[in-house]
Amino acid sequence: MKYNTNKVDRNTGELMLIANFGAIQALNNPRPQDLVNYLLMISAQNKGITNTQFHAVVSATGRSYSKQELTKAAVMWMKEMKYGEQPYLIVFHKDTDNNHVHIVSSRVGKDGKQIDRDYEQVRAVRNMNKVLGYDFAMQYRFSTKAQFYLILENLRFLGRDYLNEEKIQKRIQSYKPDKARIAELKGLFMIHRADTDFVRQMKTQYGLDLIFHSSEGKAPYGYSVIDHSTKQVFKGSEILNLKMLLDADINIGLLQHPPIIDLYDYLSENAITYYSEQSTEPIYIQPVMIADDVDDQQVLGMKRRRQRKARTNTR
């Protein structure tokens, strides 16, 4: 805890969020020591628990995730780990080559009981996969890696680079075209392609997302279909030739993406954010990982080959 608050004091770390610190949050600018004292007070309720501090790191490779995205992932992850109602703070560190946030809380609940720590490392990775959307996307049938990421992007999940390449490839290899569904969709498209607002109609009435692919400012060169009702992704050409579809003069600009995940859906009222949700930083596609709770430079200086296996350690 001291390590993180010292970095804030030296302006090498940025306090992103504090949650569930009670009356302390009424202060305009609570001191780091106030937060420390509050956590110590909570922890002191149960003398039988050793290592009462909960500390985790969520790290990206390079600048692949912005401080806002890392904070959002951390908040969602804390809720999945059953720490959502605990007092905790998130600090963004910018003193290395890799964007990362530290999460600090107490393992002692406000009722004096220990927060569940059984199989914590396993749950940590599993819950991060859930937060980033990987588990959700794996429920779908897809024939290419690009289609896997298309599912994540279309539903506005935070995940961009799933490290379990073997699992993706196994899913791809098991793919077999659903000819019956393809024929059904082709008939549906032929009937409705001339309808006003065809794209929105397919989404709202039939659970079909049509994603058109194009270079900036140019006409589409292809499209994909995410069939949420049967949980599979199709190449548009499997269903209906793009030219035939566009000959109906459909308005492809009417496709509405789902709303971006709102951070405040995952926070109680007792939370204060110290940053804007809107990022002005360019975002590059790379993975988020949970790093071991050791010295920053040791964690973040690891070679890429070691980062390919997500690891979690908490204390």
C-alpha positions, 0 to 999 in steps of 0.5 A, a space after each residue: 500500500 505504501 509503495 503505491 501511495 508513495 508513487 502518487 506523491 512522486 507523480 509517477 502514479 495516478 490515483 484513478 478511483 477509490 470505492 467504498 471508503 465511507 465518510 472519507 470520500 466526503 473529503 475533496 482530496 483524501 490523503 493517502 494516509 487516510 485511505 491506509 488508516 481506513 483499510 487498517 481499521 477494517 483489517 483489524 476486525 479479525 486478528 485471526 487473518 494473516 496477510 490481510 492486504 489484498 493487492 493485485 496488478 492488471 498489466 498490459 503490454 506496452 500502451 495497448 490499453 489506456 488507463 481508463 480501460 485498465 481501470 474499467 477492467 479492474 473494477 469489473 474484475 473486483 466485482 467478479 472476485 467478490 471484492 466489489 463492496 470492499 473498500 479499494 483503490 486503483 492506482 495507474 502507474 506510468 513509470 515503466 514501458 507498460 501501462 498497468 494499474 495496482 488494486 489495493 484492498 483488504 481481505 477482511 470484509 466489513 462484517 469481520 469475515 474473510 473474503 473468499 480466497 479459495 482457488 484465488 489464482 484460478 478464479 482470478 484468471 477465469 474472472 479476467 477472461 469473463 471480464 474481457 469477453 473471452 468466455 462469452 465469445 468462446 460460446 460461438 462457432 467461428 471459422 477464423 480468428 478474426 471472427 472470434 475478435 469480431 464478436 468481442 468488438 461487436 459487443 464492446 468487450 474489452 478483450 483484444 488478444 486472447 493468449 490461449 491460442 490453442 483453445 482458439 485453434 481447437 474451436 476453429 478446427 471443430 467448425 463445420 458450416 451449418 448449411 441448414 442455417 445458411 439456407 435459412 438466412 439466405 431466404 430471410 435476406 432475399 425476402 427482406 433485403 429491399 425492406 426499409 432499415 434492413 440492417 436494423 430489422 435483422 438485428 432487432 427481429 432476428 438477432 443478426 448483426 451485419 458487419 460490413 468491412 471496408 477501407 476508410 471512405 470506400 465502399 464495403 468489400 465484404 461483410 460478416 454475420 453474427 447470428 446470436 440466436 444460434 451463436 455462430 459467425 458466417 462470412 457474408 458470402 456464404 449467405 448472399 453475395 455482397 453485390 446482390 445485397 447492396 443492389 437492394 440499396 440498403 442503408 448500412 449506416 443504420 447499424 447500431 452498436 450496443 452501448 459501451 460498458 458503463 463503469 458505474 454499472 459495476 460500482 456502488 454509490 460509494 465510489 469516486 473516479 479521478 479521471 475522464 471516461 474518454 481517452 485521448 490516447 491512441 489504443 493499440 491491440 495487445 493483451 491485458 494480463 494479471 501479473 505476479 505481485 512482485 516488484 513492478 520492473 520484475 513483472 513488467 520487464 518479462 519477455 513476451 514468451 513469459 507473458 503468453 501465459 497469464 499468471 495471477 498472484 495476490 497477497 
